[in-house]
């Protein structure tokens, strides 16, 4: 036990430290010479700042990473470590969903609708797994597989299970992690909060009951390049009646994005990595420059879904055929043009919409689906330091309720625009 406790203490430091953590100074460095601890990512290094620690403490999620690290320390084989990863990853997702939906005791004083405890607790767990040195031989590739399993299980990506039988509509909805954290580390993402609030819930549509299954995706270019969207949705879309990818967009409005473009514009992700290139997909020879929403945008924009105005956004940025300079078109792309931004821009929100609708088309599905951009989630005027306030909570709750209503309207509509 003293050896395990010492190793846990060092791992605890890793969860709170910045890049200054050095392996040579760690007692773990000699524990398992076959595999050196991996360095923390840029995203994980933010975990030691005061705001993430306050969010974890005030939500009761500060225990998740230490319990997970203890389970890793108890593992005496790769299979045991694999089981610990899946058990604790799934438990973290379920705990976040239960909290958002009012089940179980409320720990701390943060409102239940807050998505940030899940985000920061997951980073604590991935940091612990990255720094862990097992007592048995394990390769770097095996560690990478454990990290992938932890990411998928703690994001709900491997638990999107629909009930069997007829008479039930099946809806897939996805959200995102917080992002632009170097601009304001307090940021919450209403799309991730909506995913937690709606996962496994039932809504009544004009055509009967519908079940919603959700997942959350990272704001990292590399994960999308590696196919995380396709791995998650390829088995789900064929059994779905509707899908909607959701992300945070513009201030004070909701947009139903009509067109999605095959272009990455280079804005830094949560690891401060930039990518400026054509969206990388399988079989690029058959890759279109644009994909289209099949959501019933006319019905959605006509409905009274909540306090934020909802727009059918048809603008794009393209390089017209035979030209070299990008131009903005308010009414969609012209024939033969090259994409430079969809209605949802040229960041990962556009990319998840592009990938999901391209997957729909490549699977040959006649399925309503597309992207919804929520309003920017704002703090109260004058709040530049506190991690929450009543207006911030109200804004998030209103966005969640309005996205739910948009999904209900879309699921009950028999047409597509």
C-alpha positions in Angstrom: 0.0 0.0 0.0 2.8 2.6 0.7 4.1 2.1 -2.8 0.7 2.5 -4.4 -0.1 5.5 -2.3 3.2 7.1 -3.3 2.4 6.5 -7.0 -1.1 7.8 -6.6 0.3 11.0 -5.0 2.5 11.5 -8.0 -0.4 10.9 -10.4 -2.5 13.3 -8.4 0.2 16.0 -9.0 0.0 15.1 -12.7 -3.7 15.8 -12.7 -3.1 19.3 -11.3 0.2 20.2 -12.9 1.2 22.0 -16.0 3.7 20.9 -18.6 6.4 21.5 -16.0 5.9 18.0 -14.7 9.0 15.9 -15.6 9.2 12.2 -15.8 12.8 12.1 -14.5 11.6 13.6 -11.2 8.8 11.1 -10.8 9.2 7.9 -8.7 7.0 6.4 -11.4 9.9 6.6 -13.9 11.5 3.5 -12.5 8.3 1.6 -11.7 7.8 0.2 -15.2 10.8 0.8 -17.5 9.0 -0.9 -20.4 6.7 2.1 -20.9 7.4 5.8 -20.1 4.6 8.0 -19.0 3.2 10.1 -21.8 3.3 13.9 -21.5 0.1 15.7 -20.8 -1.7 17.3 -23.7 -2.3 21.1 -23.9 -5.9 20.4 -23.0 -5.0 18.4 -19.9 -2.5 21.1 -18.8 -5.4 23.5 -18.2 -6.8 21.3 -15.5 -4.5 22.7 -12.8 -5.9 26.2 -13.1 -8.2 27.5 -10.4 -11.4 27.6 -12.5 -11.4 23.9 -13.4 -10.7 22.9 -9.9 -13.5 25.0 -8.6 -15.9 23.5 -11.1 -14.9 20.0 -10.0 -15.1 20.8 -6.3 -18.5 22.6 -6.6 -20.0 19.7 -8.5 -18.7 16.8 -6.5 -16.9 15.5 -9.6 -13.4 16.0 -8.1 -13.5 12.4 -6.9 -13.8 10.9 -10.4 -10.2 11.0 -11.4 -8.6 9.8 -8.1 -11.0 6.8 -8.0 -10.1 6.0 -11.6 -6.4 6.2 -10.9 -6.8 3.9 -7.9 -8.5 1.4 -10.2 -5.6 1.6 -12.6 -3.1 1.1 -9.8 -5.1 -2.0 -8.7 -4.9 -3.6 -12.2 -2.3 -6.4 -12.6 -2.9 -7.0 -16.3 -3.9 -5.2 -19.4 -7.4 -6.8 -19.4 -8.0 -5.6 -15.9 -6.9 -2.1 -16.9 -9.2 -2.3 -19.9 -12.2 -3.2 -17.7 -11.4 -0.4 -15.3 -11.3 2.1 -18.2 -14.6 1.0 -19.6 -16.3 0.8 -16.2 -15.1 4.2 -15.0 -15.6 5.9 -18.4 -19.2 4.7 -18.6 -19.9 5.5 -15.0 -18.7 9.1 -15.6 -21.1 9.5 -18.5 -24.0 8.0 -16.6 -23.2 10.2 -13.6 -23.2 13.3 -15.7 -26.5 12.3 -17.4 -28.1 11.5 -14.1 -27.0 14.8 -12.6 -28.3 16.8 -15.6 -31.7 15.0 -15.4 -32.2 15.3 -11.7 -31.5 11.8 -10.6 -29.4 11.1 -7.5 -28.2 13.4 -4.8 -27.0 16.9 -5.9 -23.4 17.3 -4.8 -22.1 20.8 -4.6 -23.9 24.0 -5.5 -23.4 24.2 -9.3 -26.7 23.8 -11.2 -27.5 20.4 -12.5 -27.6 21.5 -16.1 -23.8 22.3 -16.1 -21.8 20.3 -18.7 -18.4 21.4 -17.4 -18.0 18.9 -14.6 -18.0 16.1 -17.2 -15.5 17.8 -19.3 -13.0 18.6 -16.6 -13.4 15.2 -14.8 -12.8 13.4 -18.1 -9.5 15.4 -18.6 -8.5 14.4 -15.1 -9.0 10.8 -16.0 -7.2 11.0 -19.4 -4.3 12.8 -17.7 -4.1 10.0 -15.0 -4.2 7.3 -17.7 -1.5 9.1 -19.7 0.8 9.4 -16.7 0.1 6.0 -15.2 2.9 3.5 -15.3 1.6 -0.1 -14.9 3.3 -2.8 -13.0 3.1 -5.1 -16.1 4.4 -4.7 -19.6 2.2 -2.5 -21.8 3.0 -0.9 -25.2 2.3 2.6 -26.3 -0.3 1.3 -28.7 -2.1 -0.4 -25.8 -2.1 2.8 -23.8 -3.6 4.6 -26.9 -6.4 2.0 -27.1 -7.1 2.5 -23.4 -7.3 6.2 -24.0 -9.6 5.7 -27.0 -11.9 3.5 -24.9 -12.0 6.0 -22.1 -12.9 8.8 -24.5 -15.7 6.8 -26.2 -17.2 5.4 -23.0 -17.2 8.8 -21.1 -18.8 10.6 -24.1 -21.8 8.2 -24.5 -20.5 7.3 -27.9 -20.7 3.5 -27.3 -24.0 3.6 -25.4 -26.4 4.9 -27.9 -28.9 2.1 -27.7 -32.4 2.4 -29.0 -35.4 0.3 -27.7 -36.6 -2.4 -30.0 -40.1 -2.6 -31.5 -42.3 -0.6 -33.7 -44.3 2.6 -33.0 -41.3 4.5 -31.6 -39.2 7.1 -33.4 -35.5 7.0 -32.8 -33.5 10.3 -32.7 -29.7 10.8 -32.6 -28.4 14.0 -31.2 -24.7 15.1 -30.7 -23.0 17.9 -28.8 -19.5 19.2 -28.1 -17.1 19.9 -25.3 -16.4 23.5 -24.2 -13.9 25.3 -26.4 -11.9 28.6 -26.8 -10.8 28.0 -23.2 -7.7 30.1 -23.5 -10.0 33.0 -24.2 -12.2 32.3 -21.1 -11.6 29.1 -19.2 -15.0 29.3 -17.5 -16.8 28.5 -20.8 -19.6 26.0 -21.0 -21.0 24.5 -24.2 -24.8 24.5 -24.4 -24.7 21.7 -27.0 -22.9 19.4 -24.5 -25.3 20.4 -21.8 -28.3 19.6 -24.1 -26.8 16.2 -24.9 -26.6 15.4 -21.2 -30.1 16.7 -20.6 -31.7 14.7 -23.4 -29.8 11.4 -23.4 -32.2 8.5 -23.1 -35.2 10.7 -22.7 -38.6 10.4 -24.4 -40.5 13.2 -26.2 -44.0 13.1 -27.7 -44.1 14.2 -31.3 -47.0 14.7 -33.7 -46.3 11.1 -34.9 -46.1 9.5 -31.5 -43.3 8.9 -28.9 -39.6 9.3 -29.7 -36.5 8.3 -27.9 -33.4 10.5 -28.0 -29.9 9.0 -27.7 -26.9 11.4 -27.5 -23.2 11.6 -27.5 -20.6 14.4 -27.0 -17.6 14.9 -29.3 -14.2 16.5 -28.6 -13.1 19.8 -30.1 -10.0 18.4 -31.7 -9.1 18.1 -35.3 -7.2 14.9 -35.0 -10.1 12.9 -33.5 -12.2 13.9 -36.5 -9.4 12.9 -38.9 -9.3 9.5 -37.1 -13.0 8.9 -37.8 -14.6 9.4 -34.4 -17.8 10.7 -36.0 -18.1 7.9 -38.5 -17.3 5.2 -35.9 -20.0 6.5 -33.6 -22.8 7.2 -36.2 -22.3 4.5 -38.8 -24.3 1.9 -36.9 -26.8 4.4 -35.4 -28.0 6.3 -38.4 -29.5 3.3 -40.2 -31.8 2.7 -37.3 -32.6 6.3 -36.7 -35.6 8.4 -37.8 -33.9 11.7 -37.3 -30.4 13.0 -36.4 -29.2 16.4 -35.5 -25.6 17.5 -34.7 -25.6 20.6 -32.4 -23.0 23.1 -31.5 -22.6 26.6 -30.2 -22.8 29.3 -32.9 -23.8 32.9 -32.9 -24.9 35.4 -30.3 -28.6 35.6 -29.7 -29.9 33.3 -32.4 -30.3 29.7 -33.5 -29.4 28.6 -37.1 -30.5 25.6 -39.1 -27.5 25.3 -41.3 -28.6 24.5 -44.9 -25.2 23.7 -46.5 -22.0 22.1 -45.1 -18.6 22.6 -46.7 -15.6 20.2 -47.1 -13.1 22.7 -45.7 -11.2 23.2 -42.5 -10.4 26.9 -41.9 -7.6 26.5 -39.4 -9.0 27.9 -36.2 -7.1 26.3 -33.2 -8.7 23.4 -31.4 -8.6 22.6 -27.7 -5.0 21.4 -28.1 -4.2 24.6 -29.9 -3.7 22.7 -33.1 -4.7 24.3 -36.5 -5.7 22.5 -39.7 -6.3 24.3 -43.0 -7.2 21.7 -45.6 -10.0 19.8 -47.2 -12.0 17.7 -44.7 -10.2 14.3 -44.8 -12.6 11.5 -45.4 -12.4 7.9 -46.7 -12.6 7.7 -50.5 -11.7 11.3 -51.2 -12.2 10.7 -55.0 -16.0 10.6 -54.4 -16.0 13.4 -51.9 -18.4 16.3 -52.6 -17.6 19.9 -51.8 -21.0 20.4 -50.2 -23.6 18.4 -48.4 -27.2 19.5 -47.6 -29.4 19.4 -44.5 -32.5 17.2 -44.7 -34.0 18.7 -41.6 -37.4 20.2 -42.1 -36.1 23.8 -41.8 -39.3 25.4 -42.9 -41.3 23.7 -40.2 -38.7 24.5 -37.6 -38.3 28.1 -38.4 -42.1 28.6 -38.5 -42.7 27.0 -35.1 -42.6 28.8 -31.8 -39.8 26.8 -30.2 -38.5 29.4 -27.6 -37.2 32.8 -27.0 -34.3 32.8 -29.4 -35.1 33.5 -33.1 -34.5 30.6 -35.5 -33.1 31.1 -39.0 -32.8 29.0 -42.1 -29.2 29.9 -42.8 -28.2 29.5 -46.5 -25.0 31.5 -46.6 -21.7 29.9 -47.7 -18.2 30.9 -48.6 -16.9 29.4 -51.9 -14.4 29.7 -54.6 -16.6 29.8 -57.8 -15.7 27.4 -60.6 -12.8 28.8 -62.7 -11.9 31.4 -60.1 -9.3 31.6 -57.3 -10.7 34.1 -54.7 -13.3 33.1 -52.1 -16.6 34.9 -52.1 -19.6 34.8 -49.7 -22.9 33.7 -51.2 -26.1 34.4 -49.2 -28.1 31.7 -51.1 -25.9 28.7 -51.1 -23.1 27.4 -53.4 -23.0 27.7 -57.1 -22.3 24.7 -59.4 -18.8 23.4 -59.5 -17.6 25.7 -56.7 -15.0 24.8 -54.0 -16.0 25.0 -50.4 -14.4 27.5 -48.0 -17.1 27.7 -45.4 -20.5 26.2 -44.9 -23.3 28.0 -43.2 -21.9 26.8 -40.0 -18.4 28.2 -40.8 -15.2 26.2 -41.3 -14.6 24.8 -37.8 -15.6 21.5 -36.3 -19.3 22.3 -36.1 -19.4 22.5 -39.8 -17.2 19.4 -40.0 -19.4 17.2 -37.9 -22.4 18.4 -39.9 -20.5 17.6 -43.1 -19.4 14.2 -42.0 -22.8 13.2 -40.6 -24.7 14.2 -43.7 -22.1 12.7 -46.0 -22.4 9.4 -44.0 -26.2 9.6 -44.5 -25.7 10.0 -48.2 -23.1 7.3 -48.5 -25.3 4.9 -46.6 -28.1 5.7 -49.0 -30.4 6.8 -46.2 -33.6 8.8 -46.8 -33.3 10.4 -43.3 -33.9 13.9 -42.0 -30.7 15.2 -40.5 -28.5 18.2 -40.2 -27.0 20.8 -38.0 -28.4 23.2 -35.4 -26.3 26.1 -34.1 -27.3 27.3 -30.7 -26.8 30.8 -29.3 -23.5 31.6 -27.6 -24.0 30.9 -23.9 -23.3 34.2 -22.1 -22.7 35.2 -18.5 -24.5 38.1 -16.9 -23.2 41.5 -17.9 -20.3 42.4 -15.7 -19.5 38.9 -14.6 -15.9 38.4 -15.7 -14.6 36.1 -12.9 -17.4 34.0 -11.3 -17.9 30.5 -12.8 -21.7 30.9 -12.8 -24.5 33.3 -12.2 -28.4 33.2 -12.5 -28.5 34.6 -16.0 -25.9 32.1 -17.2 -27.9 29.3 -15.8 -31.2 30.7 -17.3 -29.6 31.1 -20.7 -28.4 27.5 -20.7 -31.7 26.1 -19.6 -33.5 28.1 -22.2 -31.2 26.8 -24.9 -31.6 23.2 -23.8 -35.4 23.6 -23.8 -35.5 25.2 -27.2 -33.2 22.6 -28.8 -35.5 19.9 -27.4 -38.5 21.6 -28.9 -36.7 22.0 -32.3 -36.1 18.2 -32.2 -39.7 17.6 -31.3 -40.9 19.7 -34.2 -38.4 18.1 -36.6 -39.4 14.6 -35.6 -43.1 15.3 -36.1 -42.8 16.8 -39.5 -43.5 14.6 -42.6 -41.7 16.8 -45.1 -38.2 18.2 -45.5 -38.2 21.9 -46.2 
